[in-house]
């Protein structure tokens, strides 16, 4: 190949035929199929469940506040809904932006322990959501918190998979 490139660089047009069979020293291996939890449908379903649970909580809480009706929500529910929503949307936005720019125009900013500061902040928010989910599950008062609990239960493995709960 280097002789071909050298010939082209010198201005000599190389022959247009290819000699040889193109044998490979090592055989290629097929790409293994994704695990079930890595499929796009499972990931999309998890995102929808979390968006409905976390976002729906804030929608219902806002309606209750305007009407001045209904019981007050536990602090753990507010923390879970807020931290879960921020970690989910922030993590998706950050990873999506890095993937879309492929790191060409992206400056991650200050780094701490080999990680961008923004990613560490998202990890901290995700870590805050976990004990809030556990506290809400232990002190669950009514069926109204069930969608939020389901969203929290889906959030924990999802965040671990995407690295938000990894040290």
C-alpha positions in Angstrom: 0.0 0.0 0.0 2.8 2.4 0.8 4.3 1.8 -2.6 1.0 2.7 -4.2 0.7 5.9 -2.1 4.3 6.8 -2.9 3.7 6.3 -6.7 0.6 8.5 -6.6 2.5 11.2 -4.6 5.3 11.1 -7.1 2.8 11.7 -9.9 2.9 8.3 -11.5 -0.5 6.8 -12.1 -0.6 3.3 -10.6 -2.3 0.5 -12.5 -6.0 0.2 -11.9 -6.0 -3.5 -11.3 -5.7 -5.1 -7.9 -3.3 -8.0 -7.5 -3.7 -10.7 -4.9 -6.7 -12.3 -3.1 -7.0 -10.0 -0.1 -6.6 -12.7 2.4 -6.8 -11.7 6.1 -4.5 -13.2 8.7 -7.3 -13.3 11.3 -10.9 -14.0 10.6 -13.4 -11.3 11.6 -16.0 -12.0 14.2 -19.6 -10.9 14.0 -21.0 -8.3 16.4 -22.9 -10.1 19.2 -26.5 -9.1 19.7 -27.3 -6.6 22.4 -28.5 -7.8 25.8 -32.3 -7.3 26.3 -31.8 -4.4 28.7 -29.5 -2.6 26.1 -32.1 -2.6 23.3 -33.5 0.7 22.1 -37.0 -0.3 23.0 -36.2 -1.1 26.6 -34.2 2.2 26.9 -37.0 4.2 25.4 -39.6 2.5 27.7 -37.5 3.3 30.7 -37.2 6.9 29.6 -41.0 7.1 29.1 -41.7 5.6 32.5 -39.3 8.0 34.2 -40.6 11.0 32.4 -44.2 10.1 33.2 -43.4 9.4 36.8 -41.1 12.3 37.6 -42.8 14.8 35.3 -46.3 13.7 36.2 -45.5 14.2 39.9 -44.7 17.9 39.2 -47.7 18.3 37.1 -50.0 16.9 39.8 -48.3 18.8 42.5 -48.7 22.0 40.5 -52.4 21.4 40.0 -52.9 20.7 43.7 -51.0 23.9 44.6 -53.2 26.0 42.3 -56.4 24.4 43.7 -55.0 24.4 47.2 -56.3 20.9 47.7 -54.9 17.6 48.6 -52.4 16.4 51.1 -48.9 17.8 51.2 -46.3 15.7 49.5 -43.5 14.1 51.4 -40.1 15.6 51.1 -38.6 12.4 49.8 -41.1 12.5 46.9 -40.1 16.0 45.9 -36.4 15.1 46.2 -36.9 12.0 44.1 -38.9 13.7 41.4 -36.6 16.6 41.2 -33.3 14.8 41.3 -34.5 12.0 39.1 -35.8 14.4 36.4 -32.6 16.5 36.5 -30.3 13.5 36.4 -32.3 11.8 33.6 -32.6 14.8 31.3 -29.2 16.2 32.2 -27.5 12.8 31.6 -29.3 12.4 28.3 -28.5 15.9 27.2 -24.8 15.6 28.1 -24.3 12.2 26.5 -26.3 13.2 23.4 -24.3 16.4 23.0 -21.0 14.6 23.3 -22.2 12.0 20.8 -23.6 14.6 18.4 -20.4 16.7 18.3 -18.2 13.6 18.6 -15.9 15.6 20.9 -14.8 17.9 18.0 -16.3 21.2 19.3 -17.0 20.1 22.8 -14.8 21.3 25.6 -15.8 19.4 28.8 -14.4 22.2 31.0 -12.7 21.5 34.3 -11.9 17.9 35.1 -11.8 16.4 38.6 -10.6 12.8 39.0 -10.6 12.4 35.2 -14.2 13.4 34.8 -15.8 16.6 33.7 -17.3 18.7 36.5 -20.7 18.7 34.9 -20.8 14.9 34.8 -19.8 14.8 38.4 -22.6 17.1 39.3 -25.1 14.9 37.4 -23.7 11.9 39.3 -24.2 13.7 42.6 -27.8 14.5 41.7 -28.4 10.8 40.8 -26.9 9.7 44.0 -29.3 12.0 45.9 -32.3 10.4 44.1 -31.5 6.8 45.4 -32.0 7.3 49.1 -35.0 9.5 48.4 -36.5 6.6 46.4 -35.8 4.2 49.3 -37.3 6.6 51.8 -40.4 7.1 49.7 -40.8 3.3 49.3 -40.5 2.8 53.1 -43.0 5.5 54.0 -45.4 5.2 51.1 -48.8 6.7 52.1 -51.1 6.4 49.2 -51.5 5.0 45.7 -50.8 8.5 44.2 -47.1 7.9 44.9 -47.1 4.6 42.9 -46.1 6.1 39.5 -43.2 8.0 41.3 -42.1 4.8 43.0 -42.1 2.9 39.7 -40.1 5.7 38.1 -37.6 5.6 41.0 -37.3 1.8 40.6 -36.6 2.1 36.9 -34.3 5.1 37.5 -31.8 3.2 39.7 -30.8 0.5 37.2 -31.0 2.9 34.3 -28.6 5.4 36.1 -26.3 2.6 37.0 -26.2 1.4 33.4 -25.4 4.8 32.0 -22.7 5.4 34.6 -24.5 8.0 36.7 -24.2 5.8 39.8 -20.8 4.5 39.2 -17.8 5.8 41.2 
